[in-house]
Amino acid sequence: MNIRLVILLIAFCVLFVTYIFYNIFKRKITLQYSLMWFSYCLIMIVLLLSSPILSSVTSFLGFEVTSNMIFFLGFVALLIVSFNITRFLSSQKEKIVILTQEVGIFKEELKKYNGKD
C-alpha cells in the first residue's frame, strides 16, 4: 500500500481519537460507547502498520487493492455500529413507553389519594 495513504489513515485515526476524547470530556459520549471507537482505531492502526500481513489477507480474501479491503472492513464496522445503535434505540423506546405508563398510573393514584377527581 502507498506510504502516503498509510500516513493519511494513521493521521485520521489519531485525529479521530482526539475528537473522541474531546466528546468524552464535554460529556457528549459515554466511556462505554467510546471504547468501541477506540478499539476500531487501534485495530486500523495495527493493520496499517503490519503491511505484509495486511497484503496477504487482502489477497486471501480476493481484494485487488489493500485500500479496498480497508474501506470494506470500515463499511462492515459501520453496519455493526448502526445495528447496535438501532438495538439500543429500540430498547430505550420500550423503556420510555413503560415509564410513561407508570407516570400516568402514579398521577391517577395521586389524584385519588388527594381526593381530586
WOZITA-V908529 format. One line per field, one symbol per residue. psi: psi as a letter, one per 40 degrees, with the letter a starting at -180 (. if undefined). burial: 1 if it has 16 or more other C-alpha atoms within 10 Angstrom, else 0. A space follows every 10 residues. Layout:
BEGIN
psi->???
burial->???
END
This chain:
BEGIN
psi->ihdddddddd dddddddddd dddddefeii dddddddddd ddddddddeg dddddddddd eeididdddd dddddddddd dddddddddd dddddddddd dddddddddd dddeeh.
burial->0000010011 0010001001 1000000000 1001001101 1101101100 0001100100 0000011011 0000000000 0000000000 0000000000 0000000000 0000000
END
